[in-house]
Amino acid sequence: MSEQLQLDFDKIIKTSKFSNEEIQSKKFFLKKFIENGFPNRKQEDWKFLDISQIIKKNISDLSFFNDYSLSNKIDSSIFVDGLEHNKIIFINGRIEKIDFSYEDQNKIEIKDGTKKDISFDYENSLIDLNSAFINKIFKIIVNKNYSLKKPLIIYHSTNDKMKSTNVNLRLDFELGENSCLRLIDFFTDNTNKNFINIFYNFNLLKDSILKNYKIDKFKNDNLKYSFNNIEHSNNSVSETFILSAGSDYFKNEINCNLNGEYSSAFINGVFSLKENQQHEIRTTINHLVENTKSYQLIKSVLGKEAKSAYQGKIFVNSKAQKTDGYQLSKAILLDETSEFNAKPELEIYADDVKCSHGSASGSLNEDSIFYLMSRGLNYQQSKELLINGFLLDVVEKITDSEIKNLIKNIIGLKE
């Protein structure tokens, strides 16, 4: 693999206009990735879903070269109907359009961050891979005291030009004091057998609010990894919702650093997996100062041979008195071959805290199904109604009513 990596890296350097400093930085990250390779089950964070083996099994001859000089036609049929929104459109890993036409143009700044330091202090070989092969890094800045009038939808799309290719994306966001961003990641893949590697970095200044909704609904054979790093200042709030349903493999990883007093992080997620899919959510909430709060709720509905995992860690620093941390995961297994793995963790070094975690899994309650059938529903309708109520509990945690209704329609949930 190292030989293929080096050949593809040389192609990237030849077809891109990087400075000598950027090239040296990229060579450093390439060397790190070659030394460590893809994560595998020997690493604790990857014990449930070994991406190294999954890539070997599903993608033959993975290419790391992506020619970003080639533009792609935008297919407007991928756009979300019934919701006015701003757009960033990625096709095959290349940004084809950035459109903030609904906003005051002097309140949103878009900067090319490629020439800046692209390092990140986190031991993760997939971030090293991203840093080595990324082409452009845009930084989106929401200015002080400005709340976007419309949501921003980031479209992640691939077409038939892509096959057995590694695609790397990165965006940086800065939310100024007392600002608000509603962000939807919307995955619309038309191809298969690619490995898509996404890294977002968020810097939330005082009193800012981030609402991020990740929607992977449509069936595809791509493998995906997404890492969000969120830095919180005083009284800032992040709300993350994940619908994990479409891809063959998807691991979402969220790292929240609650650096400011009265900052809060909320993470809610739904796994809705059919046959043979493998999805994971891993969260790390670091309570680093006094008076911070976190809440996490993850629910899974798993079909035949489907596998999901949730690893959730709450870390409380010795300075972080009056921390309030909560996490819960639940799973419904629809088949004897379904598998759910949970690894809840509490690491607490303060004494004035309120933290709890829990996990439960099982099949649908046959008594509840029998009761619904006695009221006139058939067996399938009864199952669907119980699953609907199980997942609706998570979706109702979404605080934005417009986006909540959109996600209910996408999932097919009913009140």
C-alpha positions in Angstrom: 0.0 0.0 0.0 2.8 2.4 0.8 4.1 2.3 -2.8 0.6 3.1 -4.1 0.2 5.9 -1.6 3.5 7.5 -2.7 2.7 7.2 -6.4 -0.8 8.8 -5.9 0.7 11.5 -3.6 3.2 12.5 -6.3 0.3 12.8 -8.8 -1.5 15.1 -6.4 1.6 17.3 -6.0 2.1 17.6 -9.8 -1.5 18.5 -10.5 -1.9 21.0 -7.7 -0.4 24.4 -6.9 0.9 23.9 -3.4 3.7 26.0 -1.9 6.9 24.3 -0.8 5.8 24.7 2.8 2.5 23.0 2.1 4.2 20.2 0.3 6.5 19.6 3.2 3.6 19.6 5.6 1.7 17.1 3.4 4.8 14.9 3.2 4.9 14.8 7.0 1.3 13.6 7.3 1.8 11.1 4.5 4.7 9.6 6.4 2.6 9.4 9.6 -0.2 7.6 7.8 2.2 5.2 6.1 3.7 4.4 9.5 0.3 3.7 11.1 -1.9 2.7 8.2 -5.7 2.3 8.5 -7.1 1.8 12.0 -7.8 -1.8 13.0 -9.3 -3.7 15.8 -6.1 -3.7 17.8 -6.9 -0.1 18.6 -9.5 0.3 21.3 -11.5 2.9 19.4 -11.8 0.5 16.5 -12.5 -2.8 18.3 -16.1 -3.2 17.0 -15.8 -2.2 13.3 -12.3 -2.7 11.9 -12.1 -0.2 9.0 -8.9 -1.7 7.7 -10.4 -5.1 7.1 -13.7 -3.6 5.8 -11.8 -1.6 3.2 -9.8 -4.7 2.1 -13.0 -6.7 1.9 -15.1 -4.2 0.0 -12.7 -2.1 -2.1 -10.1 -3.7 -4.3 -7.1 -1.6 -5.4 -8.1 1.6 -3.5 -6.7 4.7 -5.3 -5.7 7.7 -3.4 -5.5 10.0 -6.4 -8.4 12.3 -7.1 -8.0 14.8 -10.0 -9.5 18.0 -8.5 -8.8 19.9 -11.6 -11.8 18.3 -13.3 -15.1 20.1 -12.8 -18.4 18.2 -12.3 -21.8 19.1 -13.5 -24.3 19.9 -10.7 -27.4 17.7 -10.7 -30.2 19.9 -9.2 -32.3 16.8 -8.6 -30.2 16.1 -5.4 -31.4 19.4 -3.8 -33.8 19.2 -0.8 -37.3 20.4 -1.8 -39.5 22.5 0.4 -36.7 24.1 2.4 -35.1 27.4 1.4 -31.4 27.0 2.1 -27.9 28.1 1.4 -25.6 25.6 -0.3 -22.1 24.2 -0.4 -21.9 21.4 -3.1 -19.2 18.8 -3.0 -19.0 16.5 -6.0 -16.4 13.8 -6.0 -14.6 15.7 -3.2 -14.4 18.9 -5.2 -16.3 22.1 -4.1 -18.4 23.0 -7.2 -20.5 25.8 -5.6 -20.7 27.9 -2.5 -24.0 29.9 -2.3 -25.0 32.1 0.6 -27.5 34.2 -1.4 -30.0 34.2 1.4 -27.6 36.0 3.8 -26.2 39.4 4.3 -23.0 39.2 2.4 -21.0 41.3 4.8 -21.9 38.9 7.7 -20.4 35.7 6.2 -16.7 35.4 5.3 -15.3 32.6 3.2 -11.5 32.2 3.3 -9.1 29.9 1.6 -7.5 28.2 4.5 -5.3 25.9 2.4 -2.1 27.9 3.1 -2.6 27.9 6.8 -1.6 25.2 9.3 -3.7 22.1 8.5 -2.4 20.1 11.5 -4.7 18.9 14.3 -3.5 17.7 17.7 -5.3 14.4 17.7 -3.8 10.9 17.2 -5.8 9.7 14.3 -4.3 8.2 11.1 -7.4 9.0 9.1 -7.0 12.7 9.9 -3.3 12.3 8.8 -4.6 10.8 5.5 -7.0 13.7 5.1 -4.2 16.3 5.7 -1.9 14.6 3.3 -4.3 14.4 0.3 -6.7 17.3 0.9 -6.8 19.8 -2.0 -8.6 22.9 -0.6 -9.6 23.9 2.9 -12.2 26.6 3.1 -13.0 28.5 6.3 -16.5 29.7 6.9 -16.8 32.6 9.3 -20.1 33.8 10.7 -19.6 37.2 12.1 -20.5 38.5 15.6 -24.2 38.9 16.4 -25.4 37.3 13.2 -27.7 34.3 12.8 -28.1 32.8 9.4 -31.6 33.4 8.0 -31.7 30.1 6.3 -30.0 26.7 7.0 -26.8 25.8 5.2 -27.0 22.4 3.4 -23.7 20.8 2.5 -24.3 18.3 -0.3 -21.9 15.3 -0.4 -22.3 13.7 -3.8 -20.4 11.3 -6.0 -21.0 10.3 -9.7 -19.9 7.5 -12.0 -16.4 9.1 -12.5 -15.5 7.7 -9.0 -14.8 4.1 -8.4 -12.5 2.5 -5.7 -11.2 6.0 -4.8 -10.4 7.7 -1.5 -12.1 11.1 -1.3 -10.9 13.6 1.4 -12.9 16.7 2.5 -12.3 19.4 5.1 -14.1 22.5 6.2 -13.3 24.9 9.1 -16.0 27.0 10.8 -15.8 29.9 13.1 -18.9 31.2 14.8 -18.5 34.7 16.2 -19.9 35.9 19.5 -23.7 35.6 19.7 -24.0 34.0 16.2 -25.9 31.0 15.1 -25.5 28.4 12.3 -27.9 25.7 11.2 -26.0 23.2 9.2 -27.2 20.0 7.4 -24.8 17.4 5.9 -26.8 15.7 3.2 -25.3 12.6 1.5 -26.5 11.7 -2.0 -24.2 9.1 -3.4 -24.7 7.8 -6.9 -21.7 5.5 -7.0 -20.2 2.8 -4.9 -17.0 1.3 -3.5 -15.3 4.6 -2.6 -13.9 5.6 0.8 -15.0 9.1 1.8 -13.0 10.8 4.6 -14.4 14.0 6.1 -13.0 16.3 8.7 -14.8 19.4 10.2 -13.3 21.8 12.8 -15.7 24.1 14.6 -14.7 27.0 16.8 -17.6 28.3 18.8 -17.0 31.7 20.4 -19.0 33.1 23.4 -22.8 32.8 23.2 -22.7 31.1 19.8 -25.0 28.2 18.7 -24.2 25.4 16.3 -27.0 23.0 15.1 -25.5 20.3 12.9 -27.7 17.6 11.3 -26.1 14.7 9.4 -28.4 12.8 7.1 -27.1 9.6 5.4 -30.4 8.0 4.3 -30.0 6.8 0.7 -28.7 3.3 0.1 -25.2 3.1 -1.4 -22.1 0.9 -1.2 -19.6 3.7 -0.2 -17.6 3.5 3.0 -17.5 6.8 5.0 -15.7 8.3 8.0 -16.6 11.7 9.5 -14.8 13.5 12.3 -16.1 16.6 13.9 -14.0 18.6 16.4 -16.0 21.2 18.3 -14.3 23.8 20.5 -16.7 25.6 23.0 -16.3 29.0 24.6 -18.4 30.5 27.4 -22.1 29.8 27.1 -21.8 28.3 23.6 -24.1 25.4 22.5 -23.7 22.6 20.0 -26.5 20.3 18.9 -25.6 17.4 16.7 -28.1 15.0 15.2 -27.1 11.9 13.2 -29.3 9.8 10.9 -27.1 6.9 10.0 -28.9 4.6 7.5 -27.7 4.6 3.9 -24.1 3.7 3.4 -22.7 0.2 3.7 -20.3 1.5 6.4 -20.3 4.8 8.2 -18.5 5.9 11.3 -19.3 9.3 12.8 -16.9 10.6 15.4 -17.6 13.7 17.5 -15.0 15.3 19.8 -16.4 18.2 22.0 -14.1 20.3 24.2 -16.2 22.3 26.7 -13.6 25.0 27.3 -16.0 27.8 28.5 -18.3 28.0 31.5 -22.0 27.3 30.9 -21.2 25.7 27.5 -23.3 22.7 26.4 -23.1 19.8 23.9 -26.0 17.7 22.8 -25.6 14.6 20.6 -28.5 12.5 19.4 -28.4 9.8 16.8 -30.5 7.2 15.0 -29.2 4.0 13.4 -31.8 2.5 11.0 -29.9 -0.3 9.2 -31.1 -2.9 6.8 -29.2 -6.0 5.7 -25.4 -6.2 6.1 -24.7 -2.6 7.0 -22.1 -1.6 9.6 -22.4 1.8 11.3 -20.8 3.4 14.4 -21.0 6.6 16.4 -18.2 7.5 18.8 -18.4 10.5 21.0 -16.0 12.1 23.4 -17.2 15.0 25.6 -14.5 16.7 27.5 -15.8 18.8 30.4 -12.8 21.0 31.1 -14.2 23.9 33.3 -17.0 24.4 35.8 -20.7 24.5 35.0 -20.9 22.6 31.7 -23.5 20.2 30.4 -23.8 17.3 27.9 -26.6 15.0 26.8 -26.4 12.1 24.5 -29.1 9.7 23.2 -28.5 7.1 20.6 -31.0 4.5 19.3 -30.6 1.7 16.8 -33.0 -0.5 14.8 -31.1 -3.3 13.1 -32.1 -5.7 10.4 -30.6 -9.0 9.2 -26.7 -9.1 9.6 -26.7 -5.4 10.4 -24.2 -4.2 13.0 -24.0 -0.9 14.9 -21.8 0.3 17.7 -21.9 3.3 20.0 -18.8 4.3 22.0 -19.5 7.3 24.3 -17.1 8.8 26.7 -17.7 11.6 29.2 -14.4 13.0 30.6 -14.6 15.4 33.6 -11.5 17.4 34.5 -10.6 18.1 38.1 -11.5 21.8 37.6 -14.9 20.9 36.1 -17.0 21.0 39.2 -20.8 21.2 38.7 -20.7 19.1 35.6 -23.9 17.6 34.3 -23.4 14.7 31.9 -25.8 12.1 30.6 -25.7 9.4 27.9 -28.0 6.5 27.0 -28.1 4.0 24.1 -30.8 1.6 23.2 -31.2 -0.9 20.3 -34.0 -3.0 18.8 -32.6 -6.2 17.1 -35.0 -7.3 14.4 -33.2 -10.5 13.6 -31.1 -13.0 15.5 -28.1 -12.1 13.3 -28.3 -8.4 14.2 -25.6 -7.1 16.5 -25.3 -4.0 18.7 -22.2 -3.1 20.7 -22.1 -0.3 23.3 -19.1 1.0 25.3 -20.2 3.8 27.7 -17.4 5.4 29.6 -17.1 7.9 32.5 -13.8 9.3 33.5 -14.3 11.7 36.4 -11.7 13.7 38.4 -14.1 16.2 40.1 -16.4 15.4 43.1 -19.3 17.9 42.6 -20.8 16.4 39.4 -23.9 14.7 38.1 -23.1 12.1 35.5 -24.8 8.9 34.4 -24.8 6.4 31.5 -26.8 3.4 30.4 -27.3 1.0 27.6 -30.0 -1.6 26.7 -30.8 -3.8 23.7 -33.4 -6.4 22.8 -36.1 -7.5 20.3 -39.5 -6.0 19.9 -41.9 -6.7 22.7 -44.3 -9.5 21.5 -46.9 -8.5 24.1 -47.0 -5.0 22.6 -47.3 -6.4 19.1 -50.2 -8.6 20.2 -51.9 -5.7 21.9 -51.8 -3.6 18.7 -53.0 -6.5 16.6 -55.9 -6.9 18.9 -56.8 -3.3 18.0 -57.0 -4.1 14.3 -53.5 -3.7 13.0 -51.7 -6.6 11.2 -48.3 -7.9 12.4 -46.2 -5.7 10.1 -48.2 -2.5 10.9 -47.7 -3.2 14.6 -44.0 -3.6 14.2 -43.7 -0.4 12.2 -45.7 1.5 14.8 -43.5 0.4 17.7 -40.3 1.2 15.7 -41.8 4.6 14.8 -42.4 5.4 18.5 -38.9 4.2 19.5 -37.1 6.4 17.0 -39.5 9.4 17.3 -38.2 9.9 20.9 -34.8 10.8 19.5 -36.0 13.0 16.6 -38.2 15.0 19.0 -35.0 16.2 20.7 -34.2 18.3 17.6 -34.8 21.9 18.7 -35.3 23.4 15.2 -38.9 22.7 14.2 -38.4 23.2 10.5 -35.5 20.8 10.3 -37.2 18.4 12.7 -40.2 18.1 10.2 -37.8 17.6 7.3 -36.0 14.7 9.0 -39.3 13.2 10.1 -40.4 13.2 6.4 -37.1 11.7 5.3 -37.3 8.9 7.8 -41.0 8.4 7.3 -41.9 9.0 11.0 -45.4 9.9 12.0 -46.8 11.6 15.1 
